[in-house]
Amino acid sequence: MKFDLHIHSCLSPCANLEMSPSEIVRRALEAGMGGIALTDHQSARNTPAIAECARRAGLKCLYGMEVCTAEEVHTLALFDTVEQALAMTDWVYAAMPKRVNDPDTFGDQPVVTWDDDIVEMEWRILAMGCRKSIPEVSAKCHELGGAYIAAHIDRTAFSVYSQLGGIPADGAFDAVELSRTADESIWLAKAGGYAVTRSSDAHNLDDVAKVWTEADTGEFSVAALKAAFAARATRLSPRLTKF
């Protein structure tokens, strides 16, 4: 199965407003994905919409968010259900600054329905991090039944390497992720023994499923992913040499 575990919808302030759940699902199917995960910054409020879109289209989906921790490291929390993802959202929201988003500075943050109607604009600044550390976010994610992945470890900003100089040795993560352009000859050796994934981190429709991860699994679930991670049984799509 091919899957893309890192996709942003229009809720993410840095994402294109064309990134509606329905369009994300359509593009993922066109690209031959067996499953996807929606991972907006600091919030899973568009997961109910993508769950319905995925159900109607017959696409398997996980529900999550990209959590920016107190260390300013981007991490992925993935869940089997919308309810788990929304519970994680409530926990992260409680640890975020109570500042109102300025769309002119940070971008719009629409919460939408499955058929693209805007329900409301998220008022919090989702571009900001939270006060919870990597071990705390990991513990909460796992308590809720999720999988926890260190995002784009090769990047020069907001990664475990840029912020901490390496991957923490406390076993907080279930896997690590390489970006679309990461050179495996360099970064596989820096994965700290973790299973490695590659996902699009798509912020616009053209990038959905441009790269992906593969695993021999009969289902698309947190348990199946964790089993593949534990067996080091993931395979990476070719990296992109340019965007």
QUIUR-V850835 format. One record per backbone hydrogen bond with DSSP energy under -0.5 kcal/mol. CO is the residue of the C=O (numbers start at 1). NH is the residue of the N-H. E is the energy in kcal/mol with one decimal. If there is no record, write none. Layout:
CO | NH | E
CO | NH | E
//
This chain:
1 | 215 | -1.6
2 | 34 | -2.9
2 | 35 | -1.3
3 | 5 | -0.5
3 | 213 | -2.5
4 | 37 | -1.7
6 | 201 | -1.5
6 | 202 | -1.1
7 | 39 | -3.5
9 | 12 | -1.5
10 | 110 | -0.6
12 | 15 | -1.9
16 | 19 | -2.0
18 | 20 | -2.3
19 | 10 | -2.2
20 | 24 | -2.4
21 | 25 | -2.3
22 | 26 | -2.0
23 | 27 | -2.6
24 | 28 | -2.4
25 | 29 | -2.2
26 | 30 | -2.3
27 | 31 | -1.7
28 | 33 | -2.4
29 | 32 | -1.5
34 | 60 | -1.1
35 | 4 | -1.6
36 | 62 | -2.5
37 | 7 | -0.9
37 | 39 | -0.5
38 | 64 | -1.9
40 | 43 | -0.8
40 | 66 | -2.7
44 | 47 | -1.9
46 | 50 | -1.9
47 | 51 | -2.3
48 | 52 | -1.6
49 | 53 | -2.2
50 | 54 | -2.8
51 | 55 | -2.2
52 | 56 | -2.4
53 | 57 | -1.9
54 | 58 | -1.4
54 | 59 | -2.1
60 | 36 | -1.5
62 | 38 | -1.5
63 | 79 | -1.9
64 | 40 | -0.6
65 | 67 | -0.8
65 | 77 | -2.5
66 | 42 | -2.2
66 | 68 | -0.5
67 | 69 | -0.7
67 | 75 | -2.0
68 | 130 | -2.1
69 | 72 | -2.1
73 | 69 | -2.3
74 | 151 | -1.6
75 | 67 | -2.3
76 | 78 | -0.5
76 | 149 | -2.5
77 | 65 | -1.6
78 | 147 | -2.1
79 | 63 | -2.5
81 | 85 | -1.8
82 | 86 | -2.6
83 | 87 | -1.9
84 | 88 | -2.1
85 | 89 | -2.0
86 | 90 | -2.3
87 | 91 | -1.8
88 | 92 | -2.4
89 | 93 | -3.1
90 | 94 | -1.8
91 | 95 | -0.5
92 | 95 | -1.4
93 | 96 | -1.7
95 | 131 | -2.0
97 | 99 | -1.9
99 | 125 | -0.9
101 | 103 | -0.7
102 | 105 | -1.4
102 | 106 | -3.0
102 | 107 | -0.6
103 | 107 | -1.2
109 | 122 | -2.8
110 | 112 | -0.5
111 | 119 | -3.2
111 | 120 | -1.2
113 | 116 | -1.8
117 | 113 | -2.2
117 | 119 | -0.6
120 | 111 | -3.0
120 | 122 | -0.6
123 | 101 | -3.8
124 | 126 | -1.2
125 | 128 | -1.5
129 | 97 | -0.5
132 | 70 | -2.7
133 | 137 | -2.9
134 | 138 | -2.8
135 | 139 | -2.3
136 | 140 | -2.2
137 | 141 | -2.8
138 | 142 | -2.6
139 | 143 | -2.3
140 | 144 | -1.9
141 | 146 | -2.9
142 | 145 | -1.2
147 | 78 | -2.5
148 | 174 | -3.8
148 | 175 | -1.0
149 | 76 | -3.1
149 | 151 | -0.6
150 | 177 | -2.6
152 | 155 | -1.8
158 | 74 | -2.1
159 | 163 | -2.4
160 | 164 | -1.9
160 | 165 | -0.6
160 | 166 | -1.4
161 | 165 | -0.9
168 | 171 | -0.6
175 | 150 | -1.9
176 | 197 | -2.6
177 | 153 | -2.6
178 | 199 | -1.0
179 | 182 | -0.9
180 | 240 | -3.4
182 | 184 | -0.8
183 | 186 | -1.6
183 | 187 | -2.7
184 | 188 | -2.1
187 | 190 | -0.7
188 | 191 | -1.1
191 | 194 | -1.7
195 | 176 | -2.4
197 | 178 | -2.9
202 | 8 | -2.4
203 | 16 | -3.3
204 | 207 | -1.5
205 | 208 | -1.1
207 | 210 | -2.0
212 | 237 | -2.2
213 | 3 | -2.6
214 | 235 | -2.4
215 | 217 | -1.3
219 | 221 | -0.7
221 | 225 | -2.4
222 | 226 | -2.8
223 | 227 | -2.1
224 | 228 | -2.1
225 | 229 | -2.9
226 | 230 | -2.8
227 | 231 | -1.8
228 | 233 | -3.0
229 | 232 | -1.4
235 | 214 | -2.8
//
